[in-house]
């Protein structure tokens, strides 16, 4: 059982569009829209949110993302009406609705736990004020780390669907993997690099399956992600 995602917005179009974007990158994850009032006007609906939770949570839990404060209040009310066992596995994430949903969906797609999915969604907000960002990883810092270089040949580079495919593959390995100094298992950090076609990518990995991870990721990049 995997974690599902519920997108709560005051606008049905925003919710549906966010779901469409997320499912392009996480095609097997249950991402459910709960936008607008029942008559299609702007607002949030207790009934829509409750129904979306029922679809998203197949027993593996669900993470809810909301756009505005009153959406959170309506979602919290819907949580209050869940039975105790389900209530423990449904969480509202503090994250931007679009970026957070995409990051959460990819984390769920790779088999992440509820905590993993919430953390992925929250990472879309960046570090809090006064907190340092993620330090760049340096392969030279550890003699055990191995590295490989490969050039992006697909037209989209490491953006959108290819980036999500890359993260899904990287997340299947135990090794710590980085791409040009950032976590290879973080979709948003990879996309923030802006790596387009023709750019050289430096991959580093350290861990029990590091060599296998690099071989698989290099092969994926060299294949052009099927584009």
Secondary structure, DSSP 8 states (H G I E B T S, - for coil): ---EEEEEESSHHHHHHHHHHHHHHSTTS-EEEEEB-TTSSSSB-HHHHHHHHHHH-SSS-EEEEESSHHHHHHHHHHHHTS-HHHHTTEEE--S-HHHHHHHHHHHHHTT--HHHHHHHHHHTT-S-TT--------GGG-TT-EEEEEE--STT-SSHHHHHHHHHHHTTSSSEEEETTEETT-HHHHHTT---TT-EEEEEEESTTHHHHHHHHHHHHHTGGG-
